[in-house]
Amino acid sequence: MKLLRAEDVAEILACSIKEVYSLKDRGKLAFCKIGGMVRFRPEDVADLISSSLTSRGQRNAPPSSFPRLRSLKL
């Protein structure tokens, strides 16, 4: 399974690294801690994106619809 760094998540979400940590701290983005390093699962990032879509978007879009996540090998 390929885990993502905060920098990777920030790139996917087009936001700052600070915002990624804010999402983590507020419980909006699941994470794991390995030896003091914070990492994120691609499927949790995809779930965050899906759950954040407005009524005009497609809710619960599968992770395969996100190009950056699709290319990762889990």
N, C-alpha and C positions, 0 to 999 in steps of 0.2 A: 504494500500500500504506500502510495506517495503522499506524504504530508506536506502542507504548504506553510511557508513562513509568512509572517505579517506583511512583509514586502510584496509577496506574491498575491496575497488577498487584496491588498491595497490596489495593486495593478488591475486585478479582475474587477473590483468594484469601482475603479476610477475614483478613489478617495485617498486621503492621507493615511499614513501608518498610525497616527494618533487616533483617527476615527475607527480604525480596525480594533485597536485596544479598547476604545470606548464601547464599541459593540460587544466585545468580550466581557468587559467589566459589568455591563448592564444586563448580561445574560441573554443577549440577542444572538450571539454567535458562539457555538460550542467550541471547545478547545481541549487540547491535552498538553500536559507539561511533562517533558522528558529531560531529566537531568538539568532542570532550570530553564530549558528552552520551551517557549510556547509554540505550538504547532496546531494547524487547522486541517480538518479533513475536507477534501473537495466537495463531498456530498453535503456537508453542513453549510458550506458557502452557497451551493446551489439551492439548498432549502431556504436560506435567508433571502436569496434573490426571489425565489418563487413566492414566499410568504409576504414579500414587500410589494408585489405588483398591485396596481390599483385595479378598480373594476373594469378599466379599459384594456388592461393587459390580460394575458392568459394565466390564470392561477394554476399553481401546481404544475408548471411546465417541467418536463423531465430534464435532468441534468445534461442530457445529450444535446439540448438546444443551446448550451453555452459553449461556444467554440473553444475557449481556453481550457475549460474543464474536460471537454470531450477528448482532448489530446493526451490527458494524463492517464498513465497506467496505474490502476489501483491494485 
